[in-house]
Amino acid sequence: AFAGWLYWQKKNYIYAGRCFVKAIKKFETYNGIQETYFAADLPKVKKYLEQIDKYYYKKLKKRDRIFISACIIVKNNERDIKRWFNSVQQFSDEIIVVDTGSTDNTVNILNEKNVSVYYFQWCNDFAAAKNFALNKARGEWIVFLDADEYFSDNVNIRNKLLQSVDQSVNAVSCRMINIDMDNNKNEINRFMQIRIFRNYQGIYYQGKIHEQLRADKIRLNIIQR
C-alpha cells in the first residue's frame, strides 16, 4: 500500500492502482487478522482506487492514446514468464494475470512486477479461465498471449498495429512463428492467430480445450498483421 501511495504522489496512477489492488488482495488472504495498520488504511486505499477508476481511466480512454490490457493465464510457467512480461510491459497500460494453480515460482516472479494477479480455481476449461481474465480488464484493446509467446523487438504494438487500425476492425490476427527452443531456435512453422482484440462484452472465448475467440451479436472483423 505504501508503494501505491508513493506512485500516487508521483501521479503514476496505473502503478498506484496495481499496488493498491495487490495490497488489498494480500490483506484479504490473511483471514482473521484485523488489528493491523493496513486495516485502518483500507477505506482510504479503496477511495484512492475509486478515484483512479472514476477519473484517470475514463479520461485516458477519451484521449487519443489507446488503453491496452495485456492478459494471460498461467500455471507453472516460471521458465517463460519473465520474457513474456518484458514483452508486454512495453505497450500495456495494465497487466492482468490469472493463475490457475501454479506450484512453482511463477506467482512469486509476477508479484515482484507491477501486475494484477488473480486466482482461478481450475475446472478443466481454458475458455472459462480466459474469460475470467477478460472480466478483470479495463482496456479498450486486449492483448492475450500464452506464457511462451512474445512479440519481436521490432514490433511496436501501440503505434504500428493498433493506432493504424480502422474503427470497424475489432480483432487482429498476428503472424505466429513456432520456434524449437531446444534445437538452436529452429523455426518449426508459421501460422496466423488472433491475439489482439477489442474489449467488447460480446467478444469472449469458447471451448474447454482448444478455445477460440467468439462474438455474440457482432461480427468479428479481423485484419492480419
PyMOL commands that set and color helices and strands:
alter all, ss='L'
color gray80, all
select helices_A, chain A and resi 2-9+13-29+37-62+81-88+106-111+126-136+157-162
alter helices_A, ss='H'
color red, helices_A
select strands_A, chain A and resi 68-74+94-99+116-119+141-144+171-180+186-198+203-206+212-215+222-224
alter strands_A, ss='S'
color yellow, strands_A
deselect
rebuild
show_as cartoon
